[in-house]
Amino acid sequence: MTDDQSATTDPPVTADPPESAFNVTGMDHVSIIGSNIEDTIAFYRDVLGMSLVLKQPNLDAPNVTHLFFDTGDGRMLTFFVEEGRESNTGRLRTPVGGVHHLAFRYDPERLEEIRAGLEEHGHHYNEFDRGIFHSLYTTDHNGLVIELATDKFEIPDERRGEALALAQQKRLQAGAEYAKAEHLEAALEELDLPVKRKALPDAQSGAGGLN
């Protein structure tokens, strides 16, 4: 297999803008059907530390409350909740078109604090080495899987897609099953970006750990 062949996929995986009807400029918010106000705030504000920045009636159904949480960078996670709607603590079954999990970034320097906070509030978690990421997995009060993830290397937000797309090429060239730290490191070097590896502990390899 040549380098050209190994870097080719169908459909193509690239950070280049596609030929499309138009281009969006970023994620604004994701909205989820939640349970009730109290349980939703108890997890997303009091455990994950997201500020509740807006609470108002759902404009399409005034009997439903719409909660807006700032995920930490100005992008919103919102919930439609109702008084008396019970939370579902069992694992969600995800249909086609459903949400498999939500992933949020964390500061690796606060990893011990994150572990302790989850344990203090009764949320069990699993921790995995995901190749180019280091991730913890837990569930919210409705059984929705929550991933807390950090890249193993510092990547400028505006270059992240470019770095991951090039790491994909490095993975294919190496014949690896999934992207690993060395592929991302090589991509950063080729892009002339600083190679700054984050201080993260060893963890179980995460191939097939979340289904």
PyMOL commands that set and color helices and strands:
alter all, ss='L'
color gray80, all
select helices_A, chain A and resi 3-6+37-44+108-120+157-174+181-190
alter helices_A, ss='H'
color red, helices_A
select strands_A, chain A and resi 29-33+51-58+61-70+76-81+101-105+126-129+133-139+145-151+204-205
alter strands_A, ss='S'
color yellow, strands_A
deselect
rebuild
show_as cartoon
